[in-house]
Structure formats: C-alpha cells, structure tokens
Amino acid sequence: MGLIGPNGAGKTTMFNVICGLAPSAGRVHFKGGDITGLPPHRICLRGIARTFQLTRPFVELSVRDNVAAAALFGRGPGRTLRPVEAREAADRVLEWVNLDHRRSVLAKELLFSERRRLELARALATDPELLCLDEVMAGLTVEEADDMVVILGRLRREHTLSVLVIEHVMKVVMALCDRIVVLNHGSKLAEGTPHEVAGHPQVIEAYLGVDGA
C-alpha cells in the first residue's frame, strides 16, 4: 500500500503513531492486539519494522554487524538467534539488497545510496510482518532510484509481508503499489487502486490546485 499526500499531510506522523508515538485520540491495532503507545522495541517484537528518512547506522560498526544487530534483537519470543546465526541472517539480507560486497566496511564509509539500502536491510533483518518504508527514494539519483525499485519489486514477489510505503516519487508508487491512500491535512482524502487515485478530482486539487496550475 502506498501512502501519499502533500508535505505536511501527516504521513510520517502516521508512521510514528504506528511505531509507538502516543496519539492524542484513537487506538492502534495490529493483528488483533492493541499496540497503542508501546515502546518501539516491543512493537518491533510484534512484527513491525520501519525505515527512517534520516539514516543513522552504527557508523563505527561494519555493514554486516549493523544488520546482525537488527537480526539479533528484532526477533520475537522463542526465535532468539545466536550471534553466529545473526551474522548468517545478515549475510542473506545483504545479498538481497545488493550490499554483500560491502559487508566488511564500516557503515561510515558507505555512499548515500548504500546507506539507504543498509536502512532497508536493517528493517528486513528483524523479520517483520509489516514493513513501513518512509521515503526510501529520497536523495537518490534516477539510476539509484531505479535500482531501489528493482529491490522493492523483488520484495513484493518473494517475501510474505505487508509493505506500507510513503513516497513522493509517483512512478514508484504507481509501479509498486496495489492500493494507495491519500492523506491531506491529517485526514484520508482518497483510497483506491493507482488508476483510481490518479484520476480522483480531490487528489488532483490537493497536489496541483483547483485549476491544475
């Protein structure tokens, strides 16, 4: 599912509420359980992972150990990994996001686009059932964004998890998402298939203005 809307619509705030920020009203339910306001580490154990617009890896650790840390502490009860198993899990995830050739370098040495992929790898290593991606394309070149689309396309095809994507690059949203929700000023403006949302008059007005100017 894609989550789109103008700047300030409330997209990242929604992610924050899903991942532990206490809302002023209402409740957050996941798989039949109330997760409202739980600490982020407990929400992770419930099976929810997210990426952030601002990547903050452990810069003095290797790429592999960054992902292994997520694999080690992100699993649910009864699925705890030993350190060697966490590193093996990290190697599998790094290969999947095309960072396996950089596994031994320190995170601080990565290029910006590689940090984006490391952020995705760390989230995936927690073995989530719901993956929330917050503008993973931000700051990437066209070529780098195309590479990320390939990775996310494989994610759709090969992993049994739900993905919620915040993205401003509309060709990415249209290519990857089955459904799209449009937010505007904190409220849901529209919901439907990419085709339905793209032609929605209120969506066009929110993005382009009444006259499309």
N, C-alpha and C positions, 0 to 999 in steps of 0.2 A: 504494500500500500504506500502510495506517495502522499506526503503531507506538504502542501504548498500554500503560498499566500504572500502578500506584500510584506516588506520589512515591518516589524512591529506587530505582526498579526497574532503572535502568541505561540509560534511553532516550537521554539526551543523551550519556552516556559512549559509547554505540554510535556516535552521530554523530561524536564526537571521534575515535574509532578509525578510522572510515571516512575521515576527513579529515586523518589524519596522526599522531594520538597513538599512540605505540608500545604495543601491547598486551603484557601480561605473558606471554601464550601465544597460539598460533594465528597465522594469516596472513589478510590481507585481499586478495581477488582481485576485479578488475573487468575485464570484457571479456577474460578470459583472461590478464591480466597481474597480477603481484604488486605491490600498491601499499602494502604494509605500511610504515608509518613514514615515507613520503615527505613532504618539506616541502609545506605546504598549496598553495603556488603551482604545484608540479608536479602535484599531484592535480587542481587546477583545470584545468591544461592537458590532463589526461587526459579531462576532460569531466564532472567532478563539482563541483557548487556547493551551498552551503548558506546558510541564514539563521540568525541567532542570536536568542535570546530578548532579549538586551540589544542594542538597535540603536546602532551607533556610526558614523554617517556622517562624512564630512569636513565639519564644521559650517561652515567658512568658504568652502566651495565651493558653487556653485549646485546645485540638484537635477539639472539636466542634466549638469553636469560630474562629479557623483558617479557617475552611471550611465555616462557616457562613459569614465571611468577604468576601470570594470569591463569595458566592451566592448573597450577598447584593450589591456588586459593579460590578459584572460581567454581569448583565442582560442588555438587550438592552432597548432603549427608549420605554416607555409605559409598561414596565414589572418590574418596581421597586418593591422590596419586603420590607415589614416592618420587623424590627429586629426579631420579633417572627416568621414570615414566613421564614426568612433566616435560623433560627436555626432549624426549622422543615425540611427545604430542606437539611440542613447539616446532620441531623439525617438519612434521607433516603440515602444520598450518602455514609455516613459512614457505614451503614449496608451493602451496596452493595460491598464495598471494605473490608469488614470484620474488621472494626475498631470501630464498635458501642460499643463494650465492653470497649473501651479506650477513649470514648468521653470526659470524665471529667478530664483526666490527662493533665498536662502541656505538650506541644509539646517537650520540652527539655528532658522529661523523656522517650520518645519513643525509642525503639530499631531501629537500622538502617533500617531493612526491613519494620518496621512500618512507618518510615519517608518516605520511597518510596511510600507506599500506601497513606499516607497523601498528598504527592505531586500530586498523581493521583486524589485523592478526591477533592483537591482544584481546579484543572483544570476542572473536571467534573461539579463542582458546579456552574461554570459560564454559564452552559447550552450551550456548543459550538456546532457549526455545523461542524467544522473541529478541530480535536484534534491531536496535534503534540506531540509525545512521544519520548523524547531524552534519549535513553538507560536506560529505567526503570528497566532493569535487572542487571545493573552494580553493583557489590559488593555483590550480593545476593548469598546465598548458593544454591546448586542444589534443595533442598527441597523448599526453599523460592521462587526460580525462577519458580518451578512447580506450586506453589500457585498463582503466578502472571499470569502465562499462563491461569489458570482457570478463573481468574478475567477478563483478556482481552478477553478470548473466550466468556464469557457472554456479554461483551461489544459489540462484533460483532453481537451477536444474538439478543440482547434485546434493543439496542439503535439505533436510526436512525440518525447516524452521520458518517462522513468520518474520518478515522484514518490514519495518516501518522506516521510510526514507524521507528526510527533509532535504529538499534540493531546489536550487534556483535555476539550474540548467535544465530547461524544459525538454530538450530532446532526450535527456537521460531519463526523466520521469516518464515520458511517453513510451520510451523503448522498454523500460524495465517493469513498470507497474501494471497490475491488473485493475486496481482501483485507485482513485485519487480522492482525497478530502481537501477541500479548500477552506482555510481559515481567513478571517478578516476581522480585525479589532477584537480578537479573543473569542469569536463565535464561528460556528460552522456555516459557511456560505453555500457550499455545494458538495455533493458527493456523487461519484459515478465512475464509469469507465473513462479512460483518457479521452476518447472521442466525445463523450457526453459533456465532460468538464470543459474541454477546449472550446465548445460552442455555446457554453452557458452565458447568457447575457450579463448576469451579475458578476461573473468571474471576469469577463472582458472589461466591464466597467471598473472593477476593483484594480485591475492591472493597468489599464490604458486610459481610463477616464470615460466619461459619458460619450464623447464624440470619437473615441478611439485615438485621440491625439496624444 
